[in-house]
């Protein structure tokens, strides 16, 4: 009988982690975001399980997991499980509307990033 390597999944705040075959958890997701209206771009960190971080006052990021592949993997990658919400301009009392929830892969930002009429955002890495 042959042995296959299995990915081990652990639930952390409702998120199945270790999405990579072998992974190392990190404390911060590093995000790059673009406001398409103003052309403002910013790179910032979001703490896993920490307080939400706002980009340009309207885009709200919450990180639930951030993992990197081990150095011995053939392909290096960083992935983050993010929740992204938008708060309408001038509506500070309105409930933010969720526009993205899922895994973002640093190796394929065009496939897994946030694509919104006013904003683009993608994960660029994970760090401690």
Protein Blocks (a to p, Z undefined) as FASTA:
>chain_A
ZZddddddddeehiaghkbfbdcddfbdcdddddfklopacdddddehiacddeehlacc
ddfbdcdddfkbmbdcdddddddddddehilmbccddfbdcdddfklmmlmmccdfkbcc
ddfbdcZZ
